[in-house]
Amino acid sequence: PALPHFSDFTEMMRALGYPRLISMENFHTPNFMLVSEVLLWLVKRYEPQSDIPGEVETEQDRVFFIKAVAQFMATKAHIKLNTKKLYQADGYAVKELLKVTSVLYGAMNTQGGDRAHLTEEDSSKFKFDLGSKIADLKAARQLASEITSKGAVLYDLLGKEVELREARTESIARPLEINEAEKVVKIAINSVLEQVQKTKDMLNNVALDEANLEAKIEKRKLELERSQKRLQTLQSVRPAFMDEYKKIEEQLQKQYSSYLEKFRNLTYMEQLLDDHRRAEQEMFEVRQEML
């Protein structure tokens, strides 16, 4: 398939600091590894703390990866991506990648001025750390809320200072009574003795708790050994339906290959049909102008 605006894509990726060189030959045939690498790199540019997994070894992993990236771009950057074209990983995927790179490229030009005055080293150092900015904003909002609540509490306490000052002055001026002081000290001593007794009781119960925990650990070890033996037994037994499963899996792989070929042909034919309709519309507009 044709690669429209491919030079723009390569120029934007170079300006954004992508570490590898991308050529036109990379997308003549489906190259999912390169597309996944570029997508993951662009996601990290939007939010370095993103947790999108980069495993694309199996078909299920690739489908999950494409869906996760499309959902991330839709929620974080408000960019709608065509997952089918991204999964094709050919020239049509470049159109979808351009949607992301053009936004990043425009943001870089807005913050850094004219692209012609930027050196390659400056472009490679350019980072999009939107995640940290959002985290700073959340932290600032939380601090503002805490400052407001603590300020209200402080205002209420300062309002009671007049009454509290009189009570404090009266208490300081009152002569100290020995009997009352002795009573307060005895209460404090009894409280400390109670805490000491509770601590001793807890220390006495530690030995009993330790024995119970050791018994539980031993029981868990025996259960683990039985489970491991059972697992080894199950792994050594070959299921009766494995042969049929492998045959069906081979047939499914053939059907999937046929589906991919037909899907690519259908996409190509739809592109040709769109081009033909566009040409007819242009010819119709020309005839209308001539009339």
HELIX and SHEET records of a PDB file:
HELIX    1   1 PHE A    6  LEU A   16  1                                  11    
HELIX    2   2 MET A   24  PHE A   27  5                                   4    
HELIX    3   3 PHE A   32  TYR A   46  1                                  15    
HELIX    4   4 GLU A   59  PHE A   72  1                                  14    
HELIX    5   5 MET A   73  ALA A   77  3                                   5    
HELIX    6   6 THR A   83  GLN A   88  1                                   6    
HELIX    7   7 GLY A   91  GLY A  112  1                                  22    
HELIX    8   8 ARG A  115  HIS A  117  5                                   3    
HELIX    9   9 GLU A  120  LYS A  125  1                                   6    
HELIX   10  10 LEU A  130  GLY A  159  1                                  30    
HELIX   11  11 GLU A  161  ALA A  173  1                                  13    
HELIX   12  12 ILE A  178  SER A  236  1                                  59    
HELIX   13  13 MET A  242  MET A  290  1                                  49    
END                                                                             
